[in-house]
């Protein structure tokens, strides 16, 4: 197998056996609670195309007996784009949570170390959202592009080595915000 693919496979296989529990997962989401404010910058291949105020509200739901937290995303203002989601524990000891959009959509999200990751496909777009708490800052990033591969290479043999097929997917938008507690 190709060396890069071997490395990726080892990382995936090696992490599959880990419990996912670290010091960060023990205190998550309580240690992330608060109102995080900043500016979301939106980029495409030509550069930055837009900046939008945003914030994330994370608070324990007083009536929850299961450990649910609010996980509200706001872009611009609550009147413009307010997403009152909830963070639901599924198997916190394994880093597994769900973001419940309260509309029939609930997406598995994975806490690995300091990052909460959610990877999904909607309307033929592949989207990866990452949230990372570093000290008193939260880094929010979104990577998105079409689900259709732009190229397929490999799937051949070099000498005795079988080269696996590798598909490459396009990016169309990258978004990033550095948020601080207010």
N, C-alpha and C positions, 0 to 999 in steps of 0.2 A: 504494500500500500504506500501511497505517497506520504512523505514525512509530515506535511502539514495536516493532512487528513488523519494520520495516526495520532498526532498531538491533540487534535480536536476530539477524537474518539476517546483518548485516554482521559482527557479532562471530563468529558461527559460521563464515561463509565466510572471514573474515580469518584465523581461527585454524587453519583446515583446511590452509592452506599452510605453516604454521610447522613446524619440525622438532620442537618440543616440548623441545629440549635447552636447559637453562639451567644455571647453576652448581649449583642444587639437584639436577638430574637426574644430573649427573656424579658426585656423591658419594653419591647414593641407591643402595641402602639402607644402605650402611656408616655414613653420618653419622646414621642413625636408630637404630642398634643400641643395645640395652640393655633394661632392664626398666622400663617406664613404668607408674607407679601413680597412682591417683586414685579419685574417686567419680563414678559414672555417675548423672546425674539424669535422670529420666524424666518427661515432661510430656504432658498432653493439654489439651483446651480448658478444663478446670477449673483447671489449674495443675499444680504438681509433685505426682505421685502416688507416686513411689518414688525412693529413693536406694540404690545398690548399689556396694560396692567393686568395682573392676575394674582390670585391668592388661593391658598388651600386651607380649609378649616378642618382640624382634626380634634374631636372632643368625645369623651366617653358619653354614651347615651345613658342618662340616669335610670331609665326604666329597663335597660337591658340586663338580663340575667345570664346572657351567653357571652358577654364581653364585646358587644358591638360598639363601634365608634362611628361618628359622623366622618365623612371623607368628602367634603364639599369642594368642588372646583369652581372658581369664578373667573371668567374672562371679561375684562372691561369693567362691568358692573353686574350686580345681581339682576338688574332689569334687562341687560343685554344677553348674558349667557351664564346662568347659574345651574350647576349640576349637583343637586343634593344627594350624593351617593352615600352608602354606608360601607364600612369595612367590617367584614364578618369573619371570625375565626373558624377555620375548618379543621386544621391539624397544626396548630402553632408550633408544636414540638418538632415538626418537619418543615416549618417555614411556609405552610400552605394557608392562604387566606383567600377570600373572595371580595371583589368590589361589586356590591349590589347596586345597580343603577336605579332600582325601584320602579322599573318599567318592564320587567320580564327578562332583562339582561343581567346576568351575574357572571363575572369573569374571574377565573382562578388567577391569583397573583402569588408570587413566590418571594419570600424574604430570605435573601442570602447575604449574610453579613450585614453591611449597612444599606443594602439596596432592596427596594421592593420593585419587582419586575412583573409586567403584564404584557403578554404577546398574543395578538389576536388578528383575525382577518375579518374585515367588514367591507361590503361592496367592492370586492376584488382588490382591496388594498390590504397589505400586510403592515401591521403597526406594532411597534415595541415602545412601551412607556416605561420609563425608569424614574424612580424617586430615590434619592440618596441623602441621608442626613449626615452632615459633616460638621460636628461641633454645633455652632449656633446658626448654621445655614442648611437649607435644603436645596438640592440640585434636582430639577425636574427636566427630563428630556423626552422627546418623542421623535422616533425615526419612522418614516412611512414611505411606501412605494407600492407599485402594482405587484400583485401576486404572481403574475406571469414572468417566467424567466426570460432574461434578455440574451443569455447564451448558455450553452451546454458544452462542456469540454471534458476531456478525460475519456473514460470508457474505452480504454485501449490497453496495450501491453508494451512495456519497455524492457526488453530482455526477458528476465524471468518475473519481473514485477508487474502485477495487475494494477492498473491505474483506475481508480473508481470514477464514476461519472460525477461531475460537479456542475451544479446549476448556479448561476449568478442572477440575483434579483436587483431591479433598479431602485433607486431612491428618488423621491420627488420632493419631499419636504423634511427638514430637520428643524425642531423647535427646542429652545432651551431657556430656562429661567433659573436664576439664583434667588432664592426666597429667604427672607429673614423674619424672625418672630416679631410681631407687633403687639 
